[in-house]
Amino acid sequence: MTTGRVGIGGHAPTVSIKRTERGKYEEIWKHDSYRQTSPGERLATEFLRQAKPSRGETVIDFGCGTGRGGLMLYALGGLKPIFVDFAFNALDPDIREESEKQPDKWKFICHDLSKWPYPKELKGAKYGYCTDVMEHIPPEQVGLVLKNILRSARHVFFNIATEPDLHGALIGETLHMTVQPFEWWLERFRELECSVHWSHKLENGALFYVTAFATSADLQKAMTLNVDEQVVYDNVLANLRLNLQEVCPHDTQDIEIMLLAGGPSLGDFEAEIRRKRNDGMYIITTNGTYNWCLERGIKPSAQIVVDSREFNRRFVTPVIPNCRYLLSSQCHPMTVASTPPAQTLLWHAGAAPKVREAIDTYVAESGANREWYPIHGGSTVMMRAIPLLRTLGFRKLHVYGFDSCLRGSEHHAYTQTENDGQTIVEVRVGGRKFHCTGWMWEQAYEFIDLTKMIADVVDLEVYGDGLIAHIISTSAELPLPEDVTPINPRKDDYNGSISIPAVQFSKEVPAQRNS
């Protein structure tokens, strides 16, 4: 604390002026004794042992202090460090001088870790290094700072002191603002749904190597199921007991159909969609696009739903005559029971163990002797809809609203509150920048993989200026992170090898738009 005297009319009360957090560290870094120890320098070999980074990779040294930790990663691991600290004088003079002379070698950025967005140089790195920093963060900002760091670098190494500081007395301040044990910090990472690659409890500190980024398997489980696996098993078994007609392969046909996804660009093509429908083209909707059409007096030919949650019964309400409801067997039984059996086709999501297990249980209890035709694909309804329609014999698809990216803050062409507030990432593809949520990002990867499997058996025309259309027009490839495993559908699932009549949808169209 510093004090000064302010007087009016002979009175001179003492006024205390509190240093800012930034000012506190700009002051402490003036003391040579505070620079003597660098935990980041000492722990560099442990980071390299856990992360096993390739030479030339970028590593962000969050709260770099003297910079000797990042310098050691450069010297021992051949990494390219980016130093960041909110105290302009934190770096050792020789390291600062080198960063100014050779910014391509390493760079210093003055920034407060609690302030988002970070500068662009501090986003998208594969590795982060954060030593002797988090204990300095005020308790009310710990969650915010952790979140900011973890969304800036894919894998981050933390060293966190778990005891009070010894140097704050130099300036009359407390430096370690959050002093908590190993278990407390572990719980903070769990609250942020991190995967902890490795951790170690020290006598006076805690070491963690973590990621907050989901792998493809994490995303598929979250986006495909959205519910506990046991719920999927129960749903499939209950729906099989309804003895509904099920999807099976059909002869290939050259009928052109429309397939609607819910992306923001869908509304741009309302007039075109209406014209094609009035001309007699089938229109296949997915999820919320069903009601989007009904609200505009456009009658769907079929509706596809895959989600297991009960509240998505809304996607088949109201039921309309002559519409076919193509419902995944893992849909909630109340959703399936909402549609007339004569208008309902059940289908099974391939590669889902609980689906296969439920089918086996049903066969054992009923003695049913028939073949099952799994629909393989990805983690979203569109990634199942395309192979599903190909199985039904359709190969010429006009696809609308299939953006897989945001337009401003809009994630759908209609209100869908469960997708509000999701984390947004920046994706650069073929010279353009897109903003995507996690499921959109994963869907784009899956689409590239899917098209490689079915390119010779499906003709897709994707309308709009979203990420998917851009991938097609530029033949772009998204860079696949090494910890993501693509979900590969089997090509033979889409061959219409059984000779039976092609599936029929209603050609009925409204005479005019309903008011």
C-alpha positions in Angstrom: 0.0 0.0 0.0 1.1 3.6 -0.5 -0.2 6.6 1.3 -0.5 10.3 0.6 -2.0 13.4 2.4 -4.8 15.4 0.9 -5.9 18.5 2.8 -8.7 21.1 2.3 -9.1 24.1 4.7 -6.3 22.9 7.0 -7.6 19.3 7.3 -5.2 16.6 6.0 -6.8 13.2 6.1 -4.7 10.2 5.1 -5.9 8.5 1.9 -4.8 5.0 1.0 -4.3 4.2 -2.6 -4.2 0.4 -3.4 -2.0 -0.8 -6.2 -3.6 -2.5 -9.1 -2.6 -6.2 -9.7 -0.6 -5.1 -12.7 1.1 -2.4 -10.7 1.9 -4.9 -7.9 3.9 -7.1 -10.3 5.5 -4.3 -12.1 6.9 -3.3 -8.7 8.0 -6.7 -7.6 9.8 -7.4 -10.8 12.1 -4.5 -10.0 13.6 -6.6 -7.2 16.5 -8.9 -8.3 15.8 -11.3 -5.4 12.4 -12.1 -6.9 14.1 -13.1 -10.1 16.5 -15.6 -8.6 14.1 -18.6 -8.8 12.2 -19.6 -11.9 9.9 -22.7 -11.5 9.4 -22.8 -15.2 13.1 -23.2 -15.8 13.3 -26.1 -13.4 10.2 -27.9 -14.7 10.9 -27.7 -18.5 12.2 -31.3 -18.6 9.0 -32.6 -16.9 6.9 -30.8 -19.5 8.9 -32.3 -22.3 8.7 -35.7 -20.8 4.9 -35.5 -20.5 4.0 -33.7 -23.8 6.7 -35.2 -26.1 6.3 -32.2 -28.5 7.8 -32.1 -32.0 10.6 -29.6 -32.6 9.3 -26.4 -34.0 5.9 -26.5 -32.3 4.7 -23.3 -30.7 4.2 -23.2 -26.9 2.6 -20.3 -25.1 4.2 -19.4 -21.8 1.3 -18.1 -19.9 2.4 -15.7 -17.1 6.0 -16.1 -18.3 7.6 -14.0 -15.6 11.4 -13.9 -16.3 10.9 -16.0 -19.5 13.6 -18.5 -18.5 11.0 -21.4 -18.5 10.1 -20.7 -22.2 13.8 -20.2 -23.0 14.6 -23.7 -21.6 11.8 -25.2 -23.7 13.5 -23.5 -26.7 16.9 -24.8 -25.8 16.0 -28.4 -24.8 13.0 -29.1 -27.0 13.5 -26.9 -30.0 10.1 -25.3 -29.3 9.0 -21.8 -30.4 7.9 -19.9 -27.3 5.5 -17.0 -27.1 5.9 -15.2 -23.8 2.9 -13.5 -22.3 2.7 -11.5 -19.0 0.7 -8.5 -17.9 3.8 -6.9 -16.3 5.7 -5.1 -19.1 9.0 -5.5 -17.2 8.7 -9.2 -16.2 11.1 -10.7 -18.8 14.8 -10.8 -18.0 16.5 -8.0 -19.9 18.5 -10.4 -22.2 15.4 -12.4 -23.2 13.5 -9.2 -23.8 16.3 -7.8 -26.0 16.4 -11.1 -28.0 12.6 -11.1 -28.5 12.8 -7.5 -29.9 15.7 -8.3 -32.2 14.4 -11.7 -33.5 10.6 -11.8 -33.1 10.5 -14.9 -35.4 12.6 -16.7 -32.8 10.3 -15.9 -29.9 7.9 -13.1 -29.0 6.7 -11.2 -25.9 3.1 -10.1 -25.6 1.9 -7.9 -22.7 -1.6 -9.1 -21.9 -3.8 -9.8 -18.8 -4.7 -13.5 -18.7 -8.2 -12.6 -17.3 -9.1 -10.5 -20.3 -10.8 -12.2 -23.3 -10.4 -12.2 -26.2 -6.7 -12.9 -26.2 -4.5 -11.5 -29.1 -4.6 -13.7 -32.1 -1.0 -14.9 -31.5 -2.2 -16.4 -28.2 -4.9 -18.6 -29.8 -4.7 -22.0 -31.4 -1.4 -23.3 -30.1 -1.0 -27.0 -29.5 0.9 -26.5 -26.2 0.7 -24.2 -23.2 3.1 -23.8 -20.3 1.8 -22.1 -17.1 4.1 -22.3 -14.1 3.8 -20.5 -10.8 0.9 -18.4 -12.1 -2.5 -19.7 -10.9 -1.8 -19.2 -7.2 -1.3 -15.5 -8.0 -4.8 -15.2 -9.4 -7.5 -13.7 -7.1 -10.0 -16.5 -6.2 -13.0 -14.9 -8.0 -11.0 -14.9 -11.2 -9.5 -18.4 -11.1 -12.2 -20.1 -13.1 -12.1 -17.3 -15.8 -8.4 -17.5 -16.2 -8.3 -21.3 -16.4 -11.0 -21.2 -19.0 -9.2 -18.6 -21.1 -5.9 -20.5 -21.0 -7.5 -23.8 -21.8 -9.3 -22.6 -24.8 -6.1 -20.9 -26.1 -3.9 -24.0 -26.1 -4.9 -27.6 -26.7 -2.6 -29.2 -24.0 -1.4 -27.2 -21.1 1.1 -28.0 -18.4 0.5 -26.3 -15.0 2.7 -25.9 -11.9 0.7 -24.4 -9.0 2.1 -23.5 -5.6 0.0 -24.7 -2.7 1.6 -22.6 0.1 1.8 -18.8 0.9 4.4 -16.7 -0.9 7.7 -15.5 0.7 8.4 -12.4 -1.4 5.3 -10.2 -1.1 6.9 -8.6 2.0 9.3 -6.9 -0.4 6.5 -4.5 -1.4 4.1 -5.0 1.4 1.6 -7.1 -0.6 0.2 -10.6 -0.7 1.3 -12.4 -4.0 -0.3 -15.8 -3.6 -3.9 -14.9 -3.6 -5.3 -18.4 -4.0 -3.6 -20.9 -1.8 -5.3 -24.3 -2.1 -4.3 -28.0 -2.0 -3.7 -30.3 -4.9 -7.3 -31.8 -4.6 -8.9 -28.4 -4.9 -7.1 -27.6 -8.1 -8.0 -31.0 -9.5 -11.6 -30.3 -8.9 -11.4 -27.0 -10.8 -10.1 -28.9 -13.8 -12.9 -31.4 -13.5 -15.5 -28.7 -13.3 -14.2 -27.4 -16.7 -14.6 -31.0 -18.0 -10.9 -31.3 -18.7 -9.1 -34.6 -19.5 -6.2 -34.8 -17.1 -3.3 -36.5 -19.0 -1.1 -36.6 -15.9 -0.8 -35.1 -12.5 1.5 -35.2 -9.5 1.2 -33.9 -6.0 4.3 -32.2 -4.6 5.0 -31.2 -1.0 4.5 -27.5 -1.8 2.8 -27.6 -5.2 0.7 -29.4 -7.7 1.5 -30.4 -11.3 -1.1 -31.0 -14.0 -0.9 -31.7 -17.8 -4.5 -31.3 -19.1 -6.7 -30.5 -22.1 -10.1 -29.0 -22.3 -10.4 -30.0 -26.0 -12.7 -33.0 -26.9 -11.5 -35.8 -29.1 -13.7 -37.1 -31.9 -14.9 -40.0 -29.6 -15.9 -37.5 -26.9 -17.8 -35.4 -29.4 -19.5 -38.4 -31.0 -20.7 -39.6 -27.7 -22.0 -36.2 -26.7 -23.6 -35.3 -30.0 -25.0 -38.7 -31.0 -26.4 -39.9 -27.7 -27.0 -36.8 -25.5 -28.2 -39.3 -22.9 -26.9 -42.2 -20.8 -26.1 -45.4 -22.9 -28.6 -47.4 -20.8 -31.3 -45.0 -21.9 -30.4 -45.7 -25.6 -30.7 -49.5 -24.9 -34.1 -49.0 -23.2 -35.4 -46.8 -26.0 -34.3 -49.2 -28.8 -35.8 -52.2 -27.0 -39.1 -50.4 -26.4 -39.4 -49.2 -30.0 -38.6 -52.7 -31.4 -41.5 -54.1 -29.4 -43.8 -51.8 -31.4 -43.1 -54.1 -34.4 -42.9 -51.2 -36.8 -41.8 -51.3 -40.4 -38.0 -50.8 -40.6 -35.6 -49.3 -43.2 -33.9 -51.7 -45.6 -31.9 -51.1 -48.8 -33.8 -50.0 -51.9 -33.1 -49.9 -55.6 -31.3 -46.8 -56.7 -33.6 -44.2 -58.3 -32.9 -41.0 -60.1 -35.6 -38.9 -58.4 -34.2 -35.6 -57.2 -35.1 -34.7 -53.6 -34.5 -31.8 -51.2 -32.9 -32.3 -47.8 -33.1 -29.5 -45.2 -30.7 -28.8 -42.4 -31.3 -26.1 -39.9 -28.4 -23.7 -40.6 -28.9 -20.0 -40.8 -28.7 -20.0 -44.6 -31.9 -22.0 -44.8 -34.1 -18.9 -44.8 -32.2 -17.5 -47.8 -33.7 -20.2 -50.0 -37.3 -20.2 -48.8 -38.7 -19.1 -52.2 -36.6 -21.6 -54.1 -37.6 -24.4 -51.7 -41.3 -23.5 -52.0 -41.1 -23.4 -55.8 -39.4 -26.8 -56.1 -41.9 -28.3 -53.6 -44.8 -26.9 -55.6 -43.3 -28.4 -58.7 -43.6 -31.8 -57.0 -40.1 -32.4 -55.6 -39.9 -34.4 -52.4 -38.7 -32.5 -49.4 -37.0 -34.3 -46.5 -36.7 -32.4 -43.2 -34.5 -33.0 -40.2 -35.3 -32.0 -36.6 -36.5 -28.3 -36.4 -36.7 -27.8 -40.2 -40.0 -29.8 -40.0 -41.8 -27.1 -38.1 -39.9 -24.4 -40.0 -41.6 -25.8 -43.2 -45.1 -26.2 -41.6 -45.0 -22.6 -40.3 -44.5 -21.5 -43.9 -47.1 -23.7 -45.4 -44.6 -26.1 -47.0 -45.5 -29.7 -46.5 -42.7 -32.1 -45.7 -42.6 -35.5 -47.5 -40.6 -37.1 -44.7 -39.0 -36.1 -41.4 -35.8 -37.6 -39.9 -35.0 -37.7 -36.2 -32.2 -39.4 -34.3 -32.0 -37.7 -30.9 -32.9 -39.9 -27.9 -34.3 -37.1 -25.6 -38.0 -37.0 -24.8 -38.4 -33.2 -25.4 -37.5 -33.7 -29.1 -41.0 -35.1 -29.5 -41.6 -31.5 -30.7 -39.8 -32.5 -34.0 -42.8 -34.7 -35.0 -45.6 -32.4 -33.7 -48.0 -31.8 -35.2 -48.3 -35.1 -37.2 -49.5 -34.4 -40.8 -51.2 -36.8 -43.2 -49.0 -38.7 -45.8 -45.7 -37.6 -44.3 -43.3 -40.5 -43.6 -41.5 -40.3 -40.2 -38.0 -41.9 -40.4 -37.2 -42.3 -36.7 -34.0 -43.7 -35.2 -34.7 -46.7 -33.0 -32.9 -44.8 -30.2 -35.5 -42.0 -30.2 -37.6 -41.7 -27.1 -40.6 -44.1 -27.2 -42.9 -41.2 -26.7 -41.6 -39.6 -29.9 -42.1 -42.8 -31.8 -45.5 -43.4 -30.3 -46.5 -39.9 -31.5 -46.5 -40.9 -35.2 -49.0 -43.2 -36.9 -47.4 -46.7 -37.4 -48.5 -46.7 -41.0 -46.4 -43.5 -41.6 -43.4 -44.6 -39.5 -40.1 -46.2 -40.6 -37.7 -47.3 -37.9 -33.9 -47.3 -38.5 -30.9 -48.3 -36.5 -27.8 -46.2 -35.9 -24.8 -48.3 -36.8 -21.6 -48.5 -34.6 -23.6 -47.9 -31.4 -23.0 -50.9 -29.0 -26.1 -50.4 -27.0 -28.2 -50.4 -30.2 -26.7 -53.8 -31.2 -27.2 -55.1 -27.7 -30.9 -54.1 -27.6 -31.5 -55.7 -31.0 -29.9 -59.0 -29.7 -32.1 -58.9 -26.6 -35.2 -58.4 -28.8 -34.2 -61.3 -31.1 -33.7 -63.6 -28.1 -37.1 -62.7 -26.5 -39.2 -62.6 -29.7 -37.5 -65.2 -31.9 -37.6 -62.6 -34.7 -35.9 -64.0 -37.8 -35.0 -61.0 -40.0 -32.0 -59.0 -41.2 -31.0 -55.7 -39.7 -29.6 -52.8 -41.7 -27.5 -50.4 -39.7 -27.2 -46.8 -40.9 -23.6 -45.7 -40.3 -22.5 -42.1 -40.3 -21.5 -39.4 -37.9 -22.5 -37.5 -34.8 -25.4 -35.3 -36.2 -28.7 -35.9 -37.8 -27.4 -34.8 -41.1 -24.5 -37.2 -41.0 -27.1 -40.0 -40.6 -29.7 -38.5 -43.0 -27.4 -38.6 -46.1 -26.5 -42.4 -45.8 -30.1 -43.1 -44.7 -31.5 -41.6 -47.8 -28.9 -43.4 -50.0 -30.0 -46.7 -48.4 -33.5 -45.8 -49.4 -32.3 -45.5 -53.0 -32.0 -41.7 -53.3 -28.7 -40.5 -54.8 -29.5 -37.0 -56.1 -29.8 -34.6 -53.1 -30.3 -30.8 -53.1 -29.2 -29.8 -49.6 -30.2 -26.5 -48.0 -29.2 -25.0 -44.6 -26.2 -27.3 -44.3 -23.8 -24.7 -43.0 -21.9 -26.2 -40.1 -21.0 -22.7 -39.0 -22.4 -19.6 -37.4 -23.8 -16.5 -39.1 -23.0 -13.8 -36.7 -24.4 -15.3 -33.5 -27.1 -17.4 -35.2 -26.6 -21.2 -35.1 -30.0 -22.1 -36.7 -32.5 -20.5 -39.0 -35.0 -20.8 -36.1 -34.9 -20.7 -32.3 -33.3 -23.7 -30.7 -32.3 -22.6 -27.2 -30.4 -25.8 -26.2 -27.6 -24.6 -28.6 -27.4 -21.1 -27.1 -24.2 -20.2 -25.3 -22.0 -23.0 -26.7 -18.2 -22.4 -26.9 -17.2 -21.0 -30.3 -14.0 -21.7 -32.1 -12.4 -20.1 -35.2 -11.8 -22.4 -38.2 -9.8 -21.3 -41.3 -10.4 -23.3 -44.4 -9.4 -22.5 -48.0 -8.6 -18.9 -47.3 -11.8 -18.1 -45.4 -12.5 -17.8 -41.7 -15.6 -19.5 -40.1 -16.9 -19.5 -36.5 -18.2 -22.9 -35.3 -19.4 -24.6 -32.2 -17.8 -27.9 -31.3 -20.5 -30.0 -32.9 -20.3 -28.0 -36.1 -16.5 -28.4 -36.2 -16.8 -32.1 -35.8 -19.6 -32.4 -38.4 -17.4 -30.7 -41.0 -14.6 -33.3 -40.4 -17.2 -36.1 -40.6 -18.6 -34.7 -43.8 -15.2 -34.7 -45.5 -14.8 -38.3 -44.4 -18.3 -39.3 -45.5 -18.0 -37.9 -49.0 -14.8 -39.9 -49.5 -16.9 -43.0 -48.8 -20.0 -42.2 -50.9 -18.7 -39.8 -53.6 -19.4 -42.3 -56.4 -22.9 -43.2 -55.2 -24.4 -39.9 -54.1 -24.7 -36.6 -56.0 -24.9 -33.7 -53.4 -25.6 -30.1 -54.3 -25.1 -28.0 -51.1 -26.6 -24.5 -51.3 -25.4 -21.4 -49.5 -22.1 -19.9 -48.4 -21.5 -21.9 -45.2 -18.5 -24.1 -44.3 -19.8 -27.3 -45.9 -20.4 -25.5 -49.3 -17.0 -23.9 -49.1 -15.3 -27.2 -48.4 -17.0 -28.6 -51.6 -16.3 -25.7 -53.8 -12.6 -25.5 -52.8 -12.0 -29.2 -52.3 -10.5 -28.1 -49.0 -9.3 -30.4 -46.2 -9.6 -29.5 -42.6 -6.3 -30.1 -40.7 -7.0 -33.2 -38.6 -5.5 -33.0 -35.1 -3.5 -36.0 -34.2 -5.8 -36.8 -31.2 -8.9 -37.0 -33.3 -10.0 -40.3 -34.8 -12.3 -39.9 -37.8 -15.6 -41.9 -37.7 -15.5 -43.9 -40.9 -18.7 -45.2 -42.3 -18.4 -48.4 -44.3 -19.0 -47.9 -48.0 -20.9 -51.1 -48.5 -23.7 -49.8 -46.2 -24.8 -47.6 -49.0 -25.1 -50.2 -51.8 -28.7 -50.9 -52.8 -28.1 -54.6 -53.4 -31.5 -55.9 -52.6 -34.1 -55.7 -55.4 -37.3 -54.3 -53.9 -39.5 -51.4 -54.9 -38.2 -47.9 -54.2 -39.6 -46.2 -51.2 -42.4 -43.8 -51.9 -43.1 -40.4 -50.3 -46.2 -38.3 -50.7 -46.2 -36.0 -53.8 -49.0 -34.0 -52.2 -48.2 -30.3 -52.1 -50.2 -27.4 -50.7 -52.1 -25.4 -53.3 -51.1 -22.2 -51.6 -49.2 -21.0 -48.5 -51.2 -21.2 -45.3 -51.8 -17.9 -43.6 
